[in-house]
Structure formats: structure tokens, C-alpha cells
Amino acid sequence: MQTINTRATASYLALGDSYTIGEGVAVIDSWPYQLVKKLNAKGISTEQPKVIARTGWRTDNLIAAIEAENLSQKYDLVSLLIGVNNQFQGKSLEQYKKDLRSLLNTAINLSATGKSRVFVLSIPDYGSTPFGKLERESIGKEIDQWNQVCKEICAEFEIPFFDITTISKRASIEADLTTKDKLHPSAKMYSLWVNEIFEPVQAILTTSK
């Protein structure tokens, strides 16, 4: 049975990198803000997200940044999207696995209801953008490999893993899905992500735990 908590406004923590802050688009057009806007439009009162993310961050950068924040609050919803810079900078997949497990444990600890309201987004395929077109095939294969690892670790933790990579691949034929830098997602791309994940996220927030 699903019930909407109308007594309080849900809090939301978004953890990640450039894809979470929305590099190249207005803050309100980033996917966490678009998600909150849609939740509120559907009658699920949700605060503007607390975002800990920066362009270029790897998993280790994010771990350090969260520690530096010294967060005392627990959040009703926690999202994680990280790893593309590990892959781009040639870091090891083994270190990514270790860091991802650490980040998932941190996300669970920062969630007011534990793992039940934590979710992960897959790494977009930047090989499908104009920026990555010369190495499109090799980048795509590596991103798929990293996402498979992420999916498996999320399954270990029993945390939802949402695939937005398939949508990101459309940038190879739809020019309006990237920003002016020809690399980062546009507001339109982020809206497609939100449409993809909205129903399960809504269920997470509207189901009593």
C-alpha cells in the first residue's frame, strides 16, 4: 500500500559529479532539481536538493567532500551518480569497486530510513556525444563495463540501479541532448532521465517504511 506523507516536506541529498550539478545548464535544469519540481507537481512535497557534486570529481573526491561537509542531517532521499571521471582518467576498476561500496554505505548512513530510500543512476555514455565520437565504440564498451560493475554492487546492497545510459546514447543522433560544450547533457536530456526514473522514485518516497 502506498501512502503519501503530507505532514512533512521530504529532504533530498544528491551526490555526484558534473552530471549531478548539471554542468552547462542552469541549476534548476539539472536532473535533481527537475526531479524535485516533478515530485512537487505530483503533490509530493520535497525540498530543493542538497547537492554535493563538482565537475571532474572521481569517487575518491566525492568521498573526501562528503567527509568535509560533516553532515549531521538524515535525508529522506539520497541519490548517487559517480564514476565517469574514474574511467576517463584511467583509474582502476578495482578502486572504483572499493570506493563505490564505501559511498553506498555512506549514502545508507545519511538516509533517514537506510537503504530503502537510496538510489543510483548509471554512468552516461559520453562516447555518444560529439566530444567522444572519435572513440565512440571503445568508450561505450568501457562505460557498459563500469555500469555492469555498478549494477552488480547495487544488487549486493539491494539498492535500486536506474539505467539512464540507454537514453544518453541518443546524443549520437540528437544534437539538442548536449550543451554547447558538446559533452555534457542538456536540460532536455536531464528531463528524459527524470521521466525514466520518476515512477520508481515516487514509489520510494510514497511507500511507508
C-alpha positions as CSV (number, residue, x, y, z in Angstrom):
1,M,0.0,0.0,0.0
2,Q,1.3,3.4,-1.0
3,T,0.8,6.4,1.2
4,I,1.9,10.0,0.7
5,N,3.4,11.7,3.8
6,T,1.6,15.1,3.8
7,R,2.8,16.0,7.2
8,A,6.4,16.9,6.3
9,T,8.5,18.0,3.3
10,A,10.9,15.4,2.2
11,S,14.6,16.2,2.2
12,Y,16.9,15.1,-0.6
13,L,20.7,14.7,-0.9
14,A,22.2,14.3,-4.4
15,L,25.8,13.0,-4.6
16,G,27.9,13.0,-7.7
17,D,29.9,14.9,-10.3
18,S,29.2,17.2,-13.3
19,Y,26.2,15.1,-14.3
20,T,24.6,15.9,-10.9
21,I,25.3,19.6,-10.8
22,G,24.3,20.0,-14.4
23,E,27.5,21.4,-16.0
24,G,26.5,23.9,-18.7
25,V,22.8,24.3,-17.7
26,A,21.0,26.4,-15.2
27,V,20.9,24.9,-11.7
28,I,17.1,24.5,-11.9
29,D,17.6,22.4,-15.1
30,S,19.9,19.9,-13.6
31,W,18.2,16.5,-13.1
32,P,18.0,16.6,-9.3
33,Y,16.2,19.9,-9.4
34,Q,13.9,18.7,-12.3
35,L,13.1,15.7,-10.2
36,V,12.1,17.8,-7.2
37,K,10.0,20.0,-9.4
38,K,8.1,17.0,-10.7
39,L,7.7,15.5,-7.3
40,N,6.2,18.7,-6.0
41,A,3.9,18.9,-9.1
42,K,2.6,15.5,-8.2
43,G,1.8,16.5,-4.7
44,I,4.9,15.0,-3.0
45,S,6.3,17.9,-1.0
46,T,10.1,17.9,-1.5
47,E,12.8,20.4,-0.5
48,Q,15.3,21.7,-3.0
49,P,18.1,19.2,-3.1
50,K,21.3,19.4,-1.1
51,V,23.9,18.8,-3.7
52,I,27.4,17.6,-3.1
53,A,29.0,17.3,-6.6
54,R,31.6,19.0,-8.8
55,T,32.8,18.7,-12.3
56,G,35.7,16.3,-12.6
57,W,35.2,14.5,-9.3
58,R,36.1,10.9,-9.1
59,T,34.8,8.6,-6.4
60,D,37.7,9.4,-4.0
61,N,37.0,13.2,-4.5
62,L,33.4,12.7,-3.6
63,I,34.2,10.6,-0.5
64,A,36.5,13.4,0.7
65,A,34.0,16.1,0.0
66,I,31.2,14.3,1.9
67,E,33.6,13.9,4.9
68,A,34.4,17.6,4.8
69,E,30.8,18.5,4.8
70,N,30.4,16.7,8.2
71,L,26.7,16.2,7.6
72,S,24.5,15.8,10.7
73,Q,21.2,15.6,9.0
74,K,19.5,12.5,7.7
75,Y,17.8,12.7,4.4
76,D,14.5,11.2,3.1
77,L,16.0,10.5,-0.3
78,V,19.6,10.0,-1.4
79,S,20.9,9.6,-4.9
80,L,24.3,8.7,-6.3
81,L,25.8,9.1,-9.8
82,I,29.6,8.8,-9.9
83,G,32.4,7.1,-11.8
84,V,32.8,8.6,-15.2
85,N,35.9,10.5,-14.2
86,N,37.4,7.4,-12.8
87,Q,37.0,5.8,-16.2
88,F,38.0,9.0,-18.1
89,Q,41.2,9.4,-16.1
90,G,42.2,5.8,-16.5
91,K,41.7,4.9,-12.8
92,S,41.3,1.2,-11.9
93,L,38.0,-0.6,-11.9
94,E,39.1,-2.3,-8.6
95,Q,39.4,1.0,-6.9
96,Y,36.1,2.1,-8.2
97,K,34.5,-1.0,-6.7
98,K,36.0,-0.3,-3.3
99,D,35.0,3.4,-3.4
100,L,31.5,2.6,-4.6
101,R,30.9,0.3,-1.7
102,S,32.1,3.0,0.6
103,L,29.9,5.6,-1.0
104,L,26.8,3.3,-0.8
105,N,27.5,2.7,2.9
106,T,27.8,6.4,3.4
107,A,24.5,7.1,1.5
108,I,22.7,4.5,3.6
109,N,24.0,6.1,6.8
110,L,22.8,9.5,5.6
111,S,19.4,8.2,4.7
112,A,16.7,8.6,7.4
113,T,15.3,5.1,6.5
114,G,18.5,3.4,5.5
115,K,18.8,1.7,2.0
116,S,15.1,1.9,1.3
117,R,15.4,5.5,0.0
118,V,18.8,5.4,-1.7
119,F,19.1,5.0,-5.5
120,V,21.8,5.0,-8.1
121,L,21.9,6.3,-11.6
122,S,24.1,4.6,-14.2
123,I,27.0,6.4,-15.8
124,P,26.1,8.2,-19.1
125,D,27.9,7.2,-22.3
126,Y,29.9,10.3,-23.2
127,G,31.2,8.4,-26.3
128,S,27.8,9.1,-27.8
129,T,28.4,12.8,-27.7
130,P,30.2,14.9,-30.3
131,F,33.1,15.2,-27.9
132,G,33.6,11.5,-27.7
133,K,32.6,10.5,-31.3
134,L,36.2,9.6,-32.4
135,E,36.3,6.9,-29.8
136,R,32.6,6.2,-29.6
137,E,32.8,2.4,-29.7
138,S,35.7,1.9,-27.2
139,I,34.2,4.5,-24.7
140,G,30.8,2.9,-25.0
141,K,32.2,-0.6,-24.2
142,E,34.1,0.7,-21.2
143,I,31.1,2.6,-19.8
144,D,29.0,-0.5,-20.2
145,Q,31.6,-2.5,-18.3
146,W,31.7,0.0,-15.5
147,N,27.9,0.2,-15.3
148,Q,27.7,-3.6,-15.1
149,V,30.0,-3.4,-12.0
150,C,27.9,-0.7,-10.5
151,K,24.7,-2.6,-11.2
152,E,26.1,-5.7,-9.5
153,I,27.3,-3.8,-6.4
154,C,23.9,-2.1,-6.1
155,A,22.3,-5.5,-6.2
156,E,24.6,-6.6,-3.4
157,F,23.3,-3.7,-1.3
158,E,19.7,-4.1,-2.5
159,I,19.7,-0.6,-3.8
160,P,17.8,0.4,-7.0
161,F,20.0,1.0,-10.0
162,F,18.4,3.1,-12.7
163,D,19.7,2.9,-16.3
164,I,19.9,6.3,-18.0
165,T,22.8,5.2,-20.2
166,T,20.5,4.0,-22.9
167,I,18.9,7.5,-23.1
168,S,22.4,9.1,-23.1
169,K,23.3,7.2,-26.3
170,R,20.7,9.1,-28.2
171,A,23.1,12.1,-28.1
172,S,24.8,10.5,-31.1
173,I,21.8,11.4,-33.3
174,E,20.0,14.1,-31.3
175,A,22.1,17.3,-31.2
176,D,19.9,19.0,-28.7
177,L,20.7,16.4,-26.0
178,T,24.1,18.0,-25.2
179,T,25.1,21.5,-24.1
180,K,27.3,23.9,-26.1
181,D,30.4,22.1,-25.0
182,K,29.2,19.1,-27.0
183,L,29.8,16.8,-24.0
184,H,27.5,17.4,-21.0
185,P,23.8,16.7,-21.1
186,S,21.3,19.4,-21.9
187,A,18.2,20.3,-19.9
188,K,16.3,18.2,-22.4
189,M,18.5,15.2,-21.7
190,Y,18.0,15.6,-18.0
191,S,14.3,15.8,-18.4
192,L,14.4,12.5,-20.2
193,W,16.3,11.0,-17.3
194,V,13.7,12.3,-14.8
195,N,10.9,10.9,-16.9
196,E,12.7,7.5,-16.9
197,I,13.2,7.3,-13.1
198,F,10.3,9.3,-11.8
199,E,7.8,6.5,-11.1
200,P,10.2,4.3,-9.1
201,V,11.5,7.3,-7.2
202,Q,7.9,8.4,-6.5
203,A,7.2,4.9,-5.2
204,I,10.3,5.1,-2.9
205,L,9.0,8.3,-1.4
206,T,5.3,7.4,-1.1
207,T,5.6,4.0,0.3
208,S,5.7,3.8,4.1
209,K,8.9,2.3,5.5
